[in-house]
Amino acid sequence: MFTQIEGSRGVAEAVARCRPEVICAYPISPQTHIVEALSVLVASGELTPCEFVNVESEFAAMSVAIGASATGARAYTATASQGLLYMAEALYNASGLGLPIVMTVANRAIGAPINIWNDHSDAMSQRDSGWIQLYAESNQEALDLHIQAFRIAETLSLPVMVCMDGFVLTHAVERIDLPSQEVVDGFVPPYEPRQLLDPDEPVSIGAMVGPDAFTEVRYLAHAKHLRALEVIPQVAAEFAATFGRDSGGLVRDYRCADAETVVIALGSVLGTVKDTVDELRDEGVSIGVLGVTSFRPFPFEAVRTALRGVKRVVVLERALAVGMGGIVAADVRMAWPGEPCTVIAGLGGRPVTKKSLRALFADAVADRLEPLTFLDLKRDLVERELRRTG
């Protein structure tokens, strides 16, 4: 069913159709509309059986999700920015316990200074927490990825973050295809937990592990992520067969077949990048785009295949590893024999425009691009401040 709907509401409807049994909620912009919409569905009886738990913090939200999942309930929550950092300890517990929790991260910058607008600093900061991370390009893909996330999480017994750009997607009203409950029921079967806390059959989970076994436990988590590289595209293929559209997967290439230059990016900025590439293609420039959907696990082989024969790679990033540069670029270097150029763009919600991208890509094609570039950086401002502070 096609409908005009806000991105957050579309995600809430998709999550509800996956029949979560426990939803833990603590409000933080820009994800609040998602859990608000879910609370209405629970209160009205439209989503049942489901317990909606208002908690006192993001740490509590993830802790409740852990307890619910460990006792056999399908659990969901959502957060952003500082909220994700507040639940960081519990994030590691959820993945370490192998609990298939699904969480929306409405990507937002991390302070200080305080900033509520979009970049990828929050989710990128938790890239080693053991959660699968999937990034949505559009509101339709955000909806689709949540449906796939429950399948992926429960197949692997691993938690999944679905990352969608705050405000850019969460608060944008777009035309999306909202699937029926019957179709989603056929794709997302009832949750069958791998491990279950039961008072009648008591066991311990998450107990202390000493040096003699800790490496093996961590390796098992690593092995699950390697298996996810097979499961994610399989689920995406089944999704396409069931719902009639391609969505998700590991990576998605656009006009890369004969490209000499390829731009790699994640999230909603891909739309602007593709529009710019279309204009440049019309002008005879050999350039393409590679969108990364699965950032964790990182699809090294898929990226390596997509970049085979490419002369130049530009990695457009909405996060910064202070003192180093690009985060995604570090992974790309392991997949491509050349040296990619890193471009830091859109931090704190700064618009990434076609005008800026055209100039950037012209420099890239002419081999004038520096190894690390800050798009639209106000150099006079930063140089004045550097002089002032010595």
N, C-alpha and C positions, 0 to 999 in steps of 0.2 A: 504494500500500500504506500503510494507516494504522498508525502505531506510536507508542508512548510513548517519547520520546527527549529527551536533553538538547539544548538549542539548538545548542551547539558541535558536538556529534556530528552533528546534522542538517545543519549547514552543511558539515561535512567530507564527509559522504556525497554531498551535492549537488555539491560541487566535484569530487569523485572521478568522478562520473558525467559531468562535462564533459571528462574525459580530459586534465588538465594533463600536460605532459611534463617540467616542472621545477617543483619546489616548494622554496622557500627558507624556512628556519625559524630564528627566534631567539625563545626563550620570553619572554613578558611577560604578566602577568595583566592582563585576564581573557581573552586570546585563546588561551592555551597549549593548552587542550583541543582546539582545532581542529587545530593542526598535529600534536599528539600522535596524534590519531585518524588523520590522513592518513599519518603515518609508519608506523603499524601496517598500513594498507592497502597501502602500498608494500612494506614488508618482507615481508608475507605473499604478495606476488605478485598480490593482487587488483586493484591498480592498476598496470598495466603497459602499455606502456613508460613509466616515469616515474622521474626521478632526484630523490631527496630530499636536499637539500643543507643540512647543519647549518653555520651560519655563526657568526662571532664577534660580530656586532652587527647591529642593525637597518639601519644604513647599508650593511653588507655584504649583507644580505638583499635590499634594493632594487637594489644594484649587480649582484648575480648575476641577479636577475630581468630587469634591463635587458639584460645580456649574452645571456641565454637567449632573450629575445624578439627581439633584434636578429638572432640567428642562425636564427630561424624556429621556435622552440619556443613552445608555449602555456605561459605562466608565471603562477604564483600565489604569493602570500605573505599574511601576516596580521600585524597589530601593534596597538598601543594606546598612548595617552598619550605618555610621554616617548620611547617607541620611535618613534612617528610623527615627533616633533620631531627625533630623531637622524637620521632618513633624509630630512629636509626637502630638502637639496641634491639628493639623488638623485631625489626626487619631481619636481622641476622638470625634471631631465634626462629622465626617463621621458616626461613629457607633451610636452616640447619636441621630443623625437625621434619622437613619434607612435607610441608602443609600446603595444599593447593588453593591458597587464598588468591582472589583476584582484587586488584586495587587500581582505581583510576588515579593518575597523577596529572593534574591540570597544571602543566609546566609554568613556573613562575620564578623570577629572579630571587636570589638569596641576598639579604642585607648583611652588613650595613654598606651603604646607606639603604634605608627602607625603600623598596620598590615592589610594586604589586604586579608589574607587567611581565610579559612573557620573555623568557629565554629558557635554556635547558640546564641551567646550573644545578637545579634541585635533583633531578633524576640522575644526571651524570655524576653527582657526588656520591651516589649509592651504587655505582656500576659494579662494585666488587662485593655487594651484599648477598649475592647468590640468587637474586630474583631475575627472572626473564624480563627483558624490557622490550616492548614493542611500541613503535612511534607511528602515529597516524598523520597522514597527509591532509585529510579532509574530514568533515563531520561524518560522511558516509563511511569512510574507512574506520573512524573511531567507533562507530556503532558496530561495524562488522568485526573489528578486532576484539571487542568485548565478548561477543558470542564465541569467537574462536578461542579466546583466552581461557574460558571455563573448560573447553575440551582439552586444550594443551596442558593446563595446570593439572587436571585430574588424570590425564594419561600418564604424565611424568611424575606426579606427586611433587610438584614444585610450584611456588607462588609466582604470579605474573603481574607485572605492572603494565597497564596500557597508558601510554603517555600521549596527551593531546595538548596542543598549545593553548595556554590560558588566554581568555578573552578572544584571541584570534579565532579560535574554534568554539570554545565553551559558550561564548555569548553571541555567536553569529547565528542568524536564522537562515537556513538553507533548505533546499528541496532534497529530501532523503527518502529512501525506500525502507520503510519500517516493516519487517517481516511479521507474519502472523504467529500467534502462540503455537499453533500446530506445527508449523515448519520448524520453529526453534526447538520444540520438544523432540522432533525427530532427529535433530542434529546434536543436541545436548542431552544425553540420557541422565537419569537420576544418579546422584552422586553415590559412589560406592567407595568408602574410604579404605586406604591400604592399611592404616593403623587406627585403632579406636580405643579410647579410654572408656572402660566399662567397670562400674563398681563391682559387678559380679565376677569379673575376670581381671583383677587388678594387675597393672604393669607400670613400670616407670619409663618415662620418655624424657629426653633431655638431661639425663644424669651426667655427672662429671666423668670425663674421659681423660686418662693420663697420656703421657708422651708415647706410650707403647702402642696406642691405637688412634691417636688424633689425626695423624697424617692419612691413614686409611679412610677415616670418616670424611675428611675433606676431599680426598680423591673420589669417593663415591658421589659427592655433590658435583664435582667436575665432570664425571662420567655422565651424569644425568643431563648436564648442559650440552655435552657433545651429542647425546641422543636427541636433544631438542632440535638440533640442526636438521635432523631427519623428520621429526614429528611436525615441526612448524609448517614446512611446505606441504606435507601430507594433509594436514588439517586444512590448509588454504585450498588445496585441490579439491577436497571433499566439499568445502564451503562453496567453491565456484560451481561444482556440479549440482549442489542442492539449491543455492540461492540465485544462480544465473549471472553472477558477476565475479570478476577477479578482484581479490582483496587480500591483504596480508602477505604472507610468505616471508622470505628472508630479505631479498632485494628486488627492486624493479627498475629495469633500464628503460630509458627513453631516448630514442634517436642515437643510440650508441653503436649501431652495427658498423658504421664506417667512420666513426668519430676519431679525430686526432687528439682532441681535448675533451676530457670528461669532468663534469662537476659533480661532486658527491655531497649530499645534504640529507637531513632528516627533518620530518615534520612539515608544517604548513608552508614553509618558505619554498618548498618544492614547486608549488603552483606558480609563483613569481619567476622562479628559475626557469621552469619549462616555457613560460610565455616569452621570456627573454631569448632562450635558445631557439624558439620557433622563428623569432624575428631575425636572429643571426643566421639561421639556416637559409632563410629566404634571401639573405645577402651573400650566400655562398661560403659561410664559415662552417668548418667541419667540427661541430661541437655537440656533445650529448650530455645526458644527466643520468646519474645512478642514485636512486633513492634507497636508503637503508631503512628497512622496517624493523628488523631484528638487530638491535644494538648489543644486547646480551641474550644469548651467546652471540658473539660477533661472527658473521658468516665469511670467514677468510677465503674458503674455496670459491664461494659464489662471487665475491668481490674480485678475486684473482681471475676468474673466468671472464667476468664482465670487462675487465681492464686489459685483457690480452691484446697486445699490439697498439695500445694507446701511447701517444707520445707525452702527453701532459695530463696531470691530475690536479684539480683544485678542490680542496675540502673546505666547504662552507660550514662554519660551526657557530652555534648560538650558545656557546659556553667557553670559558677560558680556564686553563690550568695555569694559575698565576706563577710566573717565573719560568714556565716552560712553553706555553702556547696552546696548540690544539690537543684535544682529547681524542676525537675520532681519528684525526690524522695519525696519531701514534699507532692505532690499529691498522690503518690503511698501509702504513709503511711495512707491516709484516706480511701484507698480502700482495704488494706490488713492488717490483724490483727497483723502480725509480724513486725519486724524492718528490713527494707531493708538496704543493704550495698550500699553506694553511691561511684561511681568511676568517677572522673573528668578526661576526656580523650580528646585528640585532640584539645586542646585550641590553637587558632592562627594557625591552619592548621597542627599541629604536626601529623605525620602519626600514625594511630592506627593499629599495625601489628598483625598478627596471633601469632607470637612468644610471644609478650607481653600479648595477650589475653589468650593464653594457660596457661601461668604462673599465670595470674590473676584468671582464672576460677579454676585452681588446688587449689589455696588458698581458694577460695570460697567454693568449694566442701568439703575441709578439715576443714572448719569453722575456718580458719586462717585469714580471711579478716577483716580488721579494718572497723568500721562504715563509715569512710571517707578515701578514698584512692585517691592519685593523680598518675595516671598511668605514668610510665617512668619519674617521677620527678627527676631532677638532685639535689639530696640532698646536695652533697658537695658544690655546687654553692650557694644554698639558705642559707645554714648554715654559709658559709663564709661571705655572705652579711649581714646576721642577726648579726653576731658578729661584723662586721665593723660598723654597724649603731647603735649598742647598743640595 
